[in-house]
C-alpha cells in the first residue's frame, strides 16, 4: 500500500487525503494538533518549525506533500515554516531506509512580480520583491535541491468552502475600479486537491514530473469582472467609491502544463466555483 505524508494537513491537504483514501492509499496527516483530522487519516502530531523528529513518524513513506499555511505574511514565520520546516522533514526522511519516491512542495504564484497583465508560465521569471516571496523561492530551492525527486506546485488564490472573503466584501459594499485592469488568478480548493492527486498518480505510474507546475483555473479574470458578477448574484451593486479589495499585481497565469498531465479543473472559472458556494 502506498503511503503519503501530508505535512501541514489543512484544508487542501485534507481534501487531498480523502481522495487518496478512496483510491486505497495510506495517508498520514501532520499537524501540531491532528485531532480534528477525519478518522481514516493517520495522525502525526508535530510542529514543523521544531527539528525534533515526531515520535509517531512512520517507518515507510513513499510520497510527501509539503503544504503548511503560515496564516499571515510574517517573514520570520515563513523562514521557520517553509524553509526550516521542509529541511526538518527531509532530515526525518533521511533516517529511513526506504527511499522517497516523490516530494510535492506547495508554493504560490505570489513569487511572480509581473503586474501589467502579462501571461505567466512555469518558465517566467519569479522575481517578486515582497517581504515573503523570496523566502518562498528559497523554500522551492530546498525542495528541488533536496536529492529526492521533487516538484513545486505554485497555487493561485485558493477559494472554496469557508473561504468566502470576496463574497462577504462584495455583500458588505466594495469599490473595484474597472481601470486599470487588474487581472487575478484563482483555484478552487477541490481543484487544488485534484491537481496534487493527479501529480501523485502520475509519479506513481513512473511518469517523469516537471520541476514546477502552476495551479490555476482556466480563466484569469479582471477583479472588476469577478466582483461585478458576484454583486449580481447576491443582489447588490458595487460602490462607486469606498473600500477596495486591496489586491496587488496583475498577471495571467497559465495552467497549460498541468492540463498536459491530464488534469482538468472541475471549476474552470470563478463563475462555476462561486456558483457552487452560493448555492
ZAVEX-676902 format. One record per residue: residue number from 1; x, z, y of N, C-alpha, C, CB in turn. Coordinates in steps of 0.1 Angstrom, whole numbers, plus 2048, in hexadecimal, padded with zeros to 3 digits. Each point is the difference from the previous one (the first is absolute). Glycine has a CB too. Example, Ala and Ser with C-alpha at 12.3 -4.5 7.8 and 13.67 -1.06 7.14 Angstrom:
i/n_X/n_Z/n_Y/ca_X/ca_Z/ca_Y/c_X/c_Z/c_Y/cb_X/cb_Z/cb_Y
1/884/84E/7C7/7F7/800/80C/809/800/80C/7ED/80C/7F4 $
2/80F/7ED/817/809/800/80B/7F8/808/80B/80C/7EA/7FA $
This chain:
i/n_X/n_Z/n_Y/ca_X/ca_Z/ca_Y/c_X/c_Z/c_Y/cb_X/cb_Z/cb_Y
1/808/800/7F4/7F8/800/80C/809/800/80C/7ED/80C/7F4 $
2/810/7EB/816/808/7FF/80C/7FD/80C/809/800/7E7/7FE $
3/80A/81E/808/7FE/80C/808/805/7FD/80F/803/80F/7EC $
4/7F4/7F3/81D/803/7FE/80E/7FE/80D/808/7F9/7E8/7FF $
5/811/81C/809/7FF/80B/809/7FD/7FB/80E/810/80E/7F2 $
6/7E5/7F7/814/7FD/7FC/80E/804/80C/808/7EC/7F1/7F9 $
7/81F/80D/80F/805/80B/808/7FA/800/80E/816/7FF/7F3 $
8/7E3/80B/810/7F8/800/80C/7F2/7FA/7FD/815/7FE/80E $
9/7E5/808/7E8/7F3/7FA/7FB/7F4/804/808/80A/801/7E9 $
10/7F4/7F8/822/7F5/803/809/7F5/7F6/7FE/810/809/811 $
11/7EA/7F2/7F9/7F4/7F8/7FF/803/7F3/7F9/7F8/80A/815 $
12/812/7EE/7EF/803/7F4/7FA/806/802/7F2/805/7F6/816 $
13/803/814/7E8/806/803/7F3/7F6/804/7F6/814/808/80C $
14/7E2/800/7F8/7F5/804/7F7/7F8/7F4/7FC/7FF/817/80A $
15/7FE/7E0/7FF/7F8/7F4/7FD/808/7F7/7F6/7F5/801/816 $
16/818/7FE/7EC/809/7F9/7F6/800/807/7F3/80E/7F8/813 $
17/7F3/815/7ED/801/808/7F3/7F4/7FD/7F8/80D/812/80B $
18/7E7/7EE/7FB/7F3/7FF/7F9/800/7F2/7F9/7F4/810/810 $
19/811/7E6/7F7/800/7F2/7FB/80A/7FF/7F4/7FA/7F7/816 $
20/811/810/7EB/80A/7FF/7F5/7FB/808/7F4/813/7FD/811 $
21/7E6/80E/7F1/7FB/808/7F5/7F6/7F7/7F8/803/816/80D $
22/7F5/7E2/7FA/7F6/7F8/7F9/808/7F5/7F7/7EF/804/813 $
23/81D/7F9/7F1/808/7F7/7F8/807/807/7F4/803/7F2/815 $
24/7FC/81B/7EA/807/807/7F5/80D/805/804/7F3/7F2/7F1 $
25/811/80D/81B/80D/805/804/800/810/802/805/7EA/80C $
26/806/81C/7F2/802/80E/803/804/801/80F/806/806/7E8 $
27/7F3/802/81F/803/802/80F/802/80E/804/7F2/7EB/804 $
28/818/818/803/803/80D/806/800/7FF/80F/80D/807/7EB $
29/7EC/802/81B/800/800/80F/808/80C/805/7EA/7F5/800 $
30/81F/808/809/808/80B/806/7FB/803/80E/814/7F9/7F3 $
31/7E9/814/80F/7FC/805/80D/804/80E/802/7EC/7F0/800 $
32/815/815/80C/803/80E/802/7F5/809/7F9/80C/7FB/816 $
33/7E8/801/7EB/7F5/806/7F9/7F8/7F6/7F9/7FF/813/811 $
34/804/7EB/7E2/7F9/7F5/7F9/7F2/805/7F9/817/7F6/7FC $
35/7E5/815/808/7F4/806/7F9/7F3/7F7/803/80A/817/802 $
36/7F6/7E2/809/7F4/7F8/803/800/7F2/7FA/800/80C/815 $
37/80B/7F1/7E3/800/7F3/7FA/7F6/7FF/7F5/818/7FE/805 $
38/7E2/7F6/7F8/7F6/7FF/7F5/807/804/7F3/7F4/7EE/80C $
39/803/817/7EB/805/807/7F4/809/7F8/7F7/7EB/80C/801 $
40/814/7E7/7FE/808/7F8/7F7/80E/7FD/805/7EB/7F6/7F7 $
41/817/80D/815/80D/7FD/806/809/80D/7FD/7F6/7F1/812 $
42/816/80C/7E9/80A/80B/7FE/804/806/80D/808/7F5/7EB $
43/7FB/817/816/802/807/80C/80F/805/801/7E8/807/802 $
44/81F/7F5/809/80D/804/803/800/807/80D/80B/7ED/7F2 $
45/7F8/820/80F/800/807/80C/80E/800/806/7ED/80F/7F8 $
46/815/7EB/813/80D/7FF/806/7FF/7FD/80F/80A/7F9/7EA $
47/800/80B/81D/802/7FD/80F/80B/7F6/800/7F8/817/809 $
48/805/7DC/7FB/809/7F5/800/80C/803/809/7EE/7F0/7FA $
49/810/818/810/80B/803/80A/80A/80A/7FA/7F0/7FB/813 $
50/80E/80A/7E1/809/80A/7FA/807/7FA/7F4/7F1/813/808 $
51/81C/7F0/7F7/808/7F9/7F5/7FD/805/7F2/811/7FC/811 $
52/7E9/810/7EE/7FF/806/7F2/7F7/7F7/7F8/803/817/80A $
53/801/7E6/7EA/7F9/7F8/7F6/7F4/808/7FC/814/7F4/7F8 $
54/7DF/807/808/7F5/807/7FC/801/804/7F1/7F2/7F4/811 $
55/809/818/7EC/800/805/7F2/7F8/7F7/7F7/803/817/809 $
56/7F3/7E2/7FC/7F7/7F8/7F7/803/7F1/802/7EF/812/801 $
57/81E/7EB/804/804/7F2/801/800/7FA/7F2/80D/804/815 $
58/7ED/7F1/7E8/7FF/7FA/7F2/80D/7FB/7FB/7E9/7FA/805 $
59/819/807/7EE/80C/7FB/7F9/801/7F1/801/7FF/813/7F0 $
60/7F6/7E6/80F/800/7F1/800/7F8/7FB/80B/803/800/7E7 $
61/803/7F8/822/7F9/7F9/80B/803/7F1/7FF/801/816/80F $
62/7F5/7E2/7F0/802/7F1/800/800/7FA/80E/7F6/800/7E9 $
63/801/805/81F/7FE/7FB/80E/7FE/80B/80A/7F6/7EB/7F6 $
64/80E/813/816/7FE/809/80B/7FA/7F9/80B/813/80F/7F9 $
65/7E2/7F6/80D/7FA/7FB/80C/803/80B/80B/7EE/7F1/7F4 $
66/81A/80C/816/803/80A/80A/7F8/7FE/80C/818/802/7F7 $
67/7DE/806/80B/7F6/7FD/80B/7FB/80D/807/7F9/7EC/7F3 $
68/810/81D/812/7FC/80B/807/7FB/7FC/80E/810/80E/7F4 $
69/7E8/7FB/813/7FB/7FD/80D/804/80C/809/7ED/7F2/7F7 $
70/81A/80A/814/805/80B/809/7F5/806/808/816/7F4/802 $
71/7E0/805/801/7F5/805/808/802/801/80F/7FB/80D/7EC $
72/811/7F2/818/803/800/80F/80D/7F9/802/7F3/815/804 $
73/80F/7E5/807/80C/7F8/803/80B/809/806/7F2/7EB/804 $
74/814/81C/7F3/80B/80A/803/80C/7FB/7F9/7F0/814/802 $
75/81A/7E8/806/80D/7FA/7FA/806/80A/7F6/804/7F3/815 $
76/7FC/81A/7EE/807/809/7F7/7F8/801/7F3/808/80D/813 $
77/7EB/7F2/7ED/7F8/800/7F4/802/7F3/7F8/7EF/810/80B $
78/811/7E5/7FD/803/7F3/7F9/80D/800/7F8/7F3/7F5/812 $
79/817/811/7F5/80E/801/7F9/7FE/808/7F3/80C/7FE/816 $
80/7EE/80E/7EB/7FF/809/7F5/7F7/7FA/7F5/803/813/80F $
81/7F2/7E6/7F4/7F6/7FC/7F6/804/7F2/7FB/7EE/80E/80B $
82/815/7E9/7FD/801/7F2/7FB/80E/7FD/7FB/7EF/7F9/810 $
83/81B/80D/7F7/80E/7FD/7FC/805/80B/7F6/804/7F4/816 $
84/7FD/818/7EF/805/80B/7F7/7F7/801/7F4/809/80C/814 $
85/7EA/7F3/7ED/7F7/802/7F5/802/7F6/7F5/7EF/80A/810 $
86/813/7E9/7F4/802/7F6/7F7/80D/802/7F9/7F3/7F0/80E $
87/817/814/7F9/80D/803/7FA/7FF/80C/7F6/80C/7F8/814 $
88/7EC/811/7EF/7FD/80B/7F6/7FA/7FB/7F3/7FD/810/813 $
89/7F9/7E7/7EE/7F9/7FB/7F4/80A/7F7/7F8/7EA/800/80C $
90/81E/7F8/7FB/80A/7F8/7F9/80A/809/7F9/7FE/7EE/811 $
91/806/81D/7F5/809/80A/7F9/7F9/806/7F3/80B/805/816 $
92/7E8/7FE/7EB/7F9/806/7F5/800/7F5/7F4/7F2/80F/80F $
93/80C/7E5/7F5/800/7F5/7F6/80D/7FE/7F9/7EF/7F5/80D $
94/81C/80D/7FA/80D/7FF/7FA/803/80A/7F5/808/7F7/816 $
95/7F1/814/7EB/802/80A/7F5/7FA/7FC/7F3/800/811/812 $
96/7F7/7E5/7EE/7FA/7FB/7F4/808/7F6/7F9/7EA/805/80A $
97/815/7FB/7E9/807/7F5/7F8/7F7/7F3/800/80B/812/7F2 $
98/7E9/7EF/812/7F7/7F5/800/802/7F8/80C/7EF/80C/7F2 $
99/813/7E7/80D/802/7F7/80C/7F3/7FD/807/815/7F7/7F5 $
100/7EB/80B/818/7F4/7FC/808/7FF/7F1/800/802/814/80E $
101/7F1/7E7/7F0/7FE/7F1/7FF/7FE/7FA/80E/7F6/803/7E9 $
102/803/805/820/7FF/7FA/80E/7FB/80C/809/7FA/7E9/7F7 $
103/80B/816/815/7FC/809/80B/7F8/7F7/80B/814/810/7FB $
104/7E1/7F5/808/7F9/7FA/80C/800/80B/80B/7F1/7F2/7F1 $
105/815/80A/81A/801/808/80C/7F6/7FB/80B/818/806/7FA $
106/7DE/803/809/7F6/7FB/80A/805/803/80E/7EE/805/7EF $
107/812/7F0/819/805/801/80E/7F5/7FB/809/818/7FD/7F9 $
108/7EB/7FE/812/7F6/7FD/80A/804/7F3/808/7FA/818/802 $
109/7FC/7E1/802/802/7F4/809/804/804/80E/7F0/7F3/7F3 $
110/810/81A/810/805/806/80D/80F/7FD/802/7EE/811/7FF $
111/819/7EB/7F6/80E/7FD/802/803/7F3/808/804/80B/7EA $
112/7F1/7ED/818/801/7F3/808/7FE/803/80F/7F9/7F3/7EB $
113/810/807/81D/7FE/801/80E/7F9/7F5/807/815/80C/7FF $
114/7E7/7E9/7F9/7FA/7F4/806/7F3/805/807/80A/7F1/7EE $
115/7F4/809/81E/7F5/806/808/7F9/7F5/808/80C/815/802 $
116/7F6/7DE/7FB/7FA/7F5/807/7F7/7F7/7F7/813/801/810 $
117/7E8/805/7E6/7F7/7F9/7F7/807/7F8/7F5/7F0/7FF/812 $
118/81D/803/7ED/808/7F8/7F6/7FB/803/7F2/814/800/80F $
119/7ED/7F5/7E8/7FE/803/7F2/80D/806/7FA/7F0/7EC/7FF $
120/80E/81E/7F9/80A/808/7FA/7FF/7FF/7F1/800/810/813 $
121/80C/7EE/7E6/801/800/7F2/80B/80B/7FC/7F9/7E7/7FE $
122/809/81A/7F5/80A/809/7FA/80E/7FD/806/7F2/802/7EB $
123/810/7F1/819/80D/7FC/804/802/801/810/801/7F1/7EC $
124/7F5/813/81B/801/802/80E/808/80C/803/7EA/7F5/803 $
125/81E/80A/809/808/80C/804/7F7/80C/802/810/7F0/80B $
126/7F5/81B/7EF/7F9/80D/802/808/809/809/7F5/7FE/7E9 $
127/808/801/824/809/806/80A/7F8/809/809/80F/7EC/7FE $
128/7E6/81A/7FE/7F8/809/809/809/80C/804/7EA/7F9/7F5 $
129/815/80A/818/808/80B/805/7F9/80C/804/80F/7EF/808 $
130/7E6/814/7F1/7F9/80C/802/808/80C/7FA/7EA/7F4/7FF $
131/812/818/803/808/80B/7FC/800/801/7F0/7FA/80C/815 $
132/7FC/7EE/7E5/800/802/7F1/803/7F3/7F8/7EF/812/805 $
133/80F/7E2/801/802/7F4/7F9/80E/7FE/7FA/7EF/7F6/80F $
134/81C/80E/7F8/80D/7FF/7FA/802/809/7F4/808/7FA/816 $
135/7F0/811/7EA/801/809/7F4/7F9/7FA/7F4/801/814/810 $
136/7F4/7E5/7F2/7FA/7F9/7F5/809/7F5/7FB/7E9/804/80A $
137/81E/7F5/7FE/80A/7F6/7FB/80A/806/7F8/7FC/7F2/814 $
138/809/81A/7F1/80A/807/7F8/7FB/804/7F2/80A/809/816 $
139/7E9/7FC/7EA/7FA/803/7F3/7FF/7F4/7F7/7F4/813/80B $
140/809/7E2/7FA/7FF/7F4/7F8/80E/7FC/7FB/7ED/7F8/80E $
141/81D/80A/7FA/80E/7FE/7FC/804/809/7F4/805/7F8/817 $
142/7F6/815/7EA/803/809/7F5/7FA/7FB/7F3/800/813/810 $
143/7F4/7E8/7F0/7F9/7FA/7F4/807/7F4/7FB/7EB/809/808 $
144/818/7EE/801/806/7F3/7FB/80E/801/7FC/7F0/7F4/80F $
145/817/816/7F5/80E/802/7FC/802/80B/7F6/807/7F8/817 $
146/7EE/80C/7E3/800/80C/7F7/806/7FD/7F3/7EC/807/80B $
147/816/7ED/7F1/806/7FD/7F3/7F5/7FE/7F5/814/80C/807 $
148/7E0/7F6/7FD/7F5/7FE/7F6/7F7/7F4/806/7FF/818/7F9 $
149/7FA/7E0/7FE/7F8/7F6/805/7F6/805/80A/803/7F3/7EB $
150/7FC/807/821/7F7/806/80B/7FA/7F5/809/80E/815/7FF $
151/7E7/7EE/806/7F9/7F8/80A/7FA/808/80A/7FB/7EE/7EF $
152/805/80D/81D/7F9/807/80C/7F3/7F9/802/817/807/80A $
153/7DF/801/7F9/7F3/7FB/803/7FC/805/80E/7F9/7FF/7E7 $
154/807/7F8/823/7FD/804/80D/7F1/7FE/803/817/7F9/808 $
155/7E2/812/7F8/7F1/800/802/7FD/800/80F/7FC/80C/7EA $
156/7F9/7EC/81A/7FB/801/80D/7F7/80C/802/801/7E6/802 $
157/7F7/81B/809/7F8/80B/802/7F5/802/7F5/804/7FD/819 $
158/7FD/80E/7E1/7F7/803/7F4/7F2/805/806/814/804/7F0 $
159/7E1/7F7/80B/7F3/805/803/7F8/801/7F3/801/7F7/818 $
160/7F4/80F/7E9/7F7/802/7F4/7F9/80D/800/810/7F1/7F4 $
161/7EB/814/801/7F9/80D/7FF/808/80B/807/7F5/7F8/7EB $
162/805/80F/81E/807/80B/807/809/7FC/80B/7FF/80C/7EB $
163/803/7E7/817/809/7FA/80B/7F7/7F9/80A/814/7FE/7F0 $
164/7E4/809/817/7F6/7FA/808/803/801/80F/7EF/805/7EE $
165/81D/7FC/816/804/803/80E/7FB/7F5/80A/814/80D/7F8 $
166/7EE/7E7/804/7FC/7F5/809/7F1/7FF/801/815/7F3/7FB $
167/7E4/80F/7FA/7F1/800/801/7FB/80B/809/7FF/7F8/7E9 $
168/807/814/816/7FC/80B/809/803/7FE/80E/803/80F/7ED $
169/809/7EB/816/804/7FD/80D/7F6/7F6/807/818/804/7FA $
170/7E4/7F2/7FE/7F6/7F6/805/7F3/807/803/80C/7ED/7F3 $
171/7F0/81B/803/7F3/806/801/7FF/80A/80C/7FE/7FE/7E8 $
172/80E/808/81B/801/80A/80B/801/7F9/80E/80A/810/7F0 $
173/7FA/7E3/810/802/7F9/80C/80F/7FC/802/7ED/80C/80A $
174/815/7E7/7F5/80E/7FB/800/801/7F4/809/804/809/7E9 $
175/807/7F6/81E/803/7F4/808/80C/7F9/7FA/7F8/80B/815 $
176/806/7E8/7E7/80A/7F8/7FA/801/7F3/808/7FC/80A/7E9 $
177/80F/7F5/81F/802/7F3/807/800/7F4/7F7/80C/80D/812 $
178/7EE/7E8/7F3/800/7F4/7F8/80E/7F9/801/7E7/7FE/803 $
179/81F/803/809/80D/7FA/803/809/80B/806/7F6/7E9/803 $
180/817/817/7FA/806/7F6/7F7/7FC/803/7F1/814/7FE/810 $
181/7EC/7F8/7E8/7FC/802/7F2/809/809/7F9/7F6/7E9/800 $
182/804/821/7F9/808/80A/7F9/7FD/7FF/7F1/801/80F/814 $
183/807/7E9/7E4/7FD/7FF/7F2/803/80D/7F9/806/7E7/801 $
184/7F1/81C/7F5/802/80B/7F8/800/7FC/7F1/7F5/80F/811 $
185/811/7F9/7E6/801/7FD/7F2/7FB/80D/7F9/813/7EF/803 $
186/7E6/80E/7F2/7FA/80C/7F8/7FF/7FD/7F2/7F4/807/814 $
187/80A/803/7E4/7FD/7FE/7F2/7F7/80C/7FB/817/7F4/7FC $
188/7DF/809/7FC/7F7/80A/7FB/808/808/7F6/7EC/7F2/804 $
189/811/81B/7FC/807/809/7F6/7FF/7FB/7F2/7FA/813/80E $
190/7FB/7E8/7ED/7FF/7FB/7F3/808/7F4/7FD/7E9/809/7FF $
191/819/7EE/80C/808/7F4/7FE/80F/804/800/7EF/7F2/80B $
192/815/819/7FD/80D/805/7FF/803/804/7F2/800/807/818 $
193/7F7/800/7E1/802/805/7F3/801/7F4/7F6/7F3/815/806 $
194/804/7E1/7FB/801/7F5/7F7/80D/7F8/802/7E7/7FF/800 $
195/81E/800/80C/80D/7F9/802/80B/808/7F8/7F8/7F7/817 $
196/809/816/7EB/80A/807/7F8/7FE/7FF/7F1/801/810/813 $
197/7F2/7F0/7E9/7FD/7FE/7F2/805/7F2/7FB/7EC/80F/802 $
198/811/7E7/806/804/7F2/7FC/80F/7FF/7FF/7ED/7F8/80C $
199/81B/80F/7FD/80F/7FF/7FF/805/808/7F4/801/7FE/819 $
200/7F9/80D/7E4/804/808/7F4/7FD/7F8/7F3/7FC/815/80D $
201/7F9/7E5/7F3/7FC/7F8/7F4/80A/7F4/7FE/7E8/807/802 $
202/81B/7F3/809/80A/7F5/800/80D/804/7FB/7F4/7F5/812 $
203/811/817/7F3/80D/805/7FC/7FF/804/7F1/805/809/817 $
204/7F0/7FC/7E4/7FF/804/7F2/800/7F4/7F7/7F3/814/807 $
205/809/7E0/7FF/800/7F4/7F8/80E/7F9/800/7E8/7FD/805 $
206/821/809/802/80E/7FB/801/802/7F6/80B/801/803/7E8 $
207/7F5/7FC/821/802/7F7/80B/80A/806/80A/7E8/7F7/7FD $
208/81F/800/80A/80A/804/80A/7F9/802/80D/813/7F4/7F4 $
209/7EC/818/812/7FA/802/80C/809/7FD/80C/7F1/811/7F5 $
210/809/7EB/816/808/7FF/80D/804/80D/805/7F4/7EA/805 $
211/816/817/804/803/80C/806/7F6/806/809/817/7F9/7FF $
212/7E0/7FF/807/7F6/805/80A/7F3/7F8/7FF/813/807/80F $
213/7E2/800/7F3/7F3/7FA/801/7F9/806/80C/7FF/7FC/7E7 $
214/7F8/7FB/81F/7F7/805/80B/7F3/802/7FA/80D/7F4/812 $
215/7ED/818/7F1/7F3/804/7FB/7F6/7FF/80C/80A/80E/7EE $
216/7F0/7E7/813/7F6/7FE/80B/7F5/7F7/7FB/812/802/812 $
217/7E2/7FE/7F5/7F5/7F8/7FC/803/7F1/804/7F0/814/801 $
218/806/7E4/7FE/802/7F1/803/7FF/7FD/80E/7F6/7FB/7EA $
219/805/80E/81F/7FC/7FC/80D/805/80A/80B/7EC/7F5/7F6 $
220/821/809/80F/803/808/80B/7F7/7FC/80C/818/800/7F9 $
221/7E3/80A/80E/7F5/7FE/809/803/807/80E/7F0/7FD/7EC $
222/80C/7FD/81F/800/806/80D/7F8/80D/7FF/804/7EA/80C $
223/802/821/7FA/7F9/80D/800/7F3/7FF/807/816/80B/800 $
224/7E9/7ED/80A/7F3/7FE/807/7F5/7FA/7F7/80D/7FC/815 $
225/7F7/7FB/7E2/7F6/7FA/7F7/7FC/80A/7F6/80A/7EA/803 $
226/7FF/81E/7F8/7FC/80A/7F6/7F7/80B/807/816/7FC/7F3 $
227/7EE/808/818/7F8/80B/807/7F2/7FA/804/815/80B/809 $
228/7EA/7E9/7FC/7F4/7FA/804/7F7/7FE/7F4/80B/7F4/812 $
229/7FA/808/7E2/7F8/7FF/7F4/7FB/80D/7FC/80E/7EC/7F9 $
230/7FA/81F/807/7FC/80D/7FC/7F5/805/80A/817/805/7F6 $
231/7EB/7F8/817/7F6/805/809/7F2/7FA/7FD/812/802/812 $
232/7EE/7F1/7EA/7F3/7FA/7FD/7FA/806/7F3/809/7EB/80A $
233/800/819/7ED/7FB/805/7F3/7FA/80E/802/811/7F3/7F4 $
234/7F4/815/815/7FB/80E/802/7F7/801/80C/815/808/7F6 $
235/7E8/7EC/811/7F6/800/80A/804/806/80D/7F0/801/7EE $
236/81D/7FD/816/804/805/80D/807/7F4/807/803/818/7F8 $
237/801/7EA/814/808/7F6/808/80E/805/803/7EA/7F6/809 $
238/820/801/7F7/80D/805/805/7FF/802/80F/80B/7F3/7EE $
239/7FD/817/816/800/804/80E/808/7F5/808/7FF/819/7FA $
240/7FD/7E5/813/807/7F7/809/80D/806/804/7EA/7F6/807 $
241/816/817/7F9/80C/808/803/7FF/80D/7FA/804/7F4/816 $
242/808/813/7E9/7FF/80E/7FA/80B/801/7F5/7E8/801/804 $
243/817/808/7F3/80A/803/7F6/803/7F4/7F7/7F9/818/800 $
244/813/7E6/7FD/804/7F5/7F7/805/805/7F3/806/7F2/814 $
245/7FD/805/7E2/804/805/7F3/80F/803/7FF/7EE/7F2/7F7 $
246/81A/80C/814/80E/804/800/808/7F9/7F5/7F9/816/80A $
247/804/7DD/7F3/808/7F9/7F7/80C/7F9/807/7EB/7FD/7F1 $
248/81F/801/808/80C/7F9/806/804/7F4/7F7/808/816/80B $
249/7FF/7E1/7FA/804/7F4/7F8/7F5/7F6/7FE/810/80F/7F5 $
250/7F4/7E5/808/7F7/7F5/7FD/807/7F6/7F7/7F4/804/816 $
251/809/7FD/7DD/807/7F7/7F7/7F6/7FC/7F5/817/80A/804 $
252/7EC/7EC/7F4/7F7/7FB/7F6/808/800/7F3/7F2/7F2/810 $
253/80B/817/7E7/807/801/7F3/7FA/7F8/7F5/807/817/807 $
254/801/7E2/7F2/7FC/7F7/7F5/800/807/7F3/808/7EC/80D $
255/7EE/812/7EA/800/805/7F3/803/7F6/7F5/7F0/811/808 $
256/816/7E3/7FD/801/7F5/7F7/809/804/7F3/7FE/7F1/814 $
257/80C/817/7EE/809/803/7F5/7F9/809/7F6/814/7FE/80F $
258/7E4/80B/7F6/7F8/809/7F7/7F6/7F8/7F8/803/813/810 $
259/7F7/7E3/7F7/7F6/7F8/7F9/806/7F7/7F6/7F3/800/815 $
260/81A/7FC/7ED/807/7F8/7F6/802/808/7F3/80C/7F4/812 $
261/7F4/819/7EF/801/809/7F4/7F2/801/7F8/812/80D/80C $
262/7E4/7ED/7FA/7F3/800/7FA/7F6/80A/806/80B/7F9/7EB $
263/7FA/80F/81F/7F7/80A/806/7F6/7F9/809/813/811/7FF $
264/7E1/7F4/801/7F6/7FC/80A/7F9/80C/805/7FD/7EA/7F4 $
265/802/817/819/7F9/80B/806/7F1/7FF/7FD/811/802/812 $
266/7E9/80A/7EB/7F1/800/7FE/7FA/7FF/80E/802/80E/7EB $
267/805/7F7/81F/7FB/800/80E/809/7F7/808/7F6/818/7FE $
268/807/7DB/802/80A/7F7/806/801/801/810/7FB/7F1/7ED $
269/7FB/815/819/801/802/80E/7F9/80D/804/800/7E7/804 $
270/801/81D/809/7FA/80C/804/7F1/800/7FE/812/802/811 $
271/7E8/7F3/7EF/7F1/7FF/7FF/7FB/806/7F3/800/7EC/80F $
272/806/80F/7E6/7FD/805/7F3/803/80E/7FE/803/7E9/7F7 $
273/809/81B/80E/805/80E/7FE/7F7/80A/808/817/7F7/7FD $
274/7E7/806/80F/7F8/80A/808/7F1/7FF/7FC/810/7FD/813 $
275/7EB/7F8/7E9/7F2/7FF/7FB/7FE/80A/7F4/7FF/7E8/808 $
276/80B/818/7EF/7FF/809/7F5/7FF/80F/804/80C/7EF/7F2 $
277/7FC/814/819/800/80D/805/7F3/804/807/819/7FE/802 $
278/7E2/7F8/806/7F4/803/808/7F3/801/7F7/80B/7F4/813 $
279/7F6/805/7E1/7F5/801/7F7/7FE/80E/7FA/803/7E8/7FB $
